[in-house]
Amino acid sequence: APCASNGVSFTALSMSEESAVFEEPSVADAPIIEETPFVPAALVINGWTADEALPCYGLPGAVAPLGFFDPLGFSKNTDLNTVKRLREAEVMHGRVAMMATVGYIIGESTPTITYGMDVHHTIANNQIPEVPRTVLFPFFLAINIAEALRASTGWVEPGLGPLFSLSEKYYPGDIGFDPFGLKPKDAKDFANMQTKEWSNGRLAMLAAAGMCAQEQVNGEGILENL
């Protein structure tokens, strides 16, 4: 009798264990969680945000009556870094040209240490060979230092990224040099000032090239040809 009761008990225990087996839910029954891709926030520099849908990614510089003028398509189908690099070159050459146009007139039409009160002296194109080397060396050294500071401010250091790359947070031409505090804080005013600077720089580049060519043709000063 004990043996029979043990058999019954064992059989009942086995049936209860089989009925208590937990069935895991299948993968198909699990809820699907869609992950939203991470979209970084748009970088705002001096009130400007790069917009691929706009010419030159929305950088200022287009003025009436021509508006956005790029007949040779330098900015067409170009990436953001290339557009910023082109604008960097444009604004820097424009600044040099603006100083050059003033230098042409002042250098050959005003009293100087070399020529005294004689304002009809050597034309600007021929003045550099007359400058002593003791003056040229510190002059070119200052240019090299200024260019090195500009590169360290806006350009990616070689070895840390592709060559000829501007820093992501760098605005073309904004090297932080503003001793008179003329930089506007408002985004619209800043864009307006940048457009004026680019426009005057473009005009100055044409003017400096014309002055140089004119003096090469007839050998006379700028004011003498007016």
CORDAJO-V604737 format. One record per run of one state. SS is the DSSP state (hx for helix, st for strand, lp for the rest). FROM is the first residue (numbers start at 1). TO is the last residue. Records with the same first field share a line. If there is no record, write none. Layout:
SS=FROM-TO + FROM-TO
This chain:
lp=1-1 + 20-26 + 30-43 + 46-47 + 50-54 + 59-62 + 64-66 + 68-79 + 110-111 + 113-115 + 117-123 + 127-127 + 131-132 + 156-165 + 167-186 + 219-222 + 226-226
hx=2-19 + 27-29 + 55-58 + 80-109 + 124-126 + 128-130 + 133-154 + 187-218 + 223-225
st=44-45 + 48-49 + 63-63 + 67-67 + 112-112 + 116-116 + 155-155 + 166-166
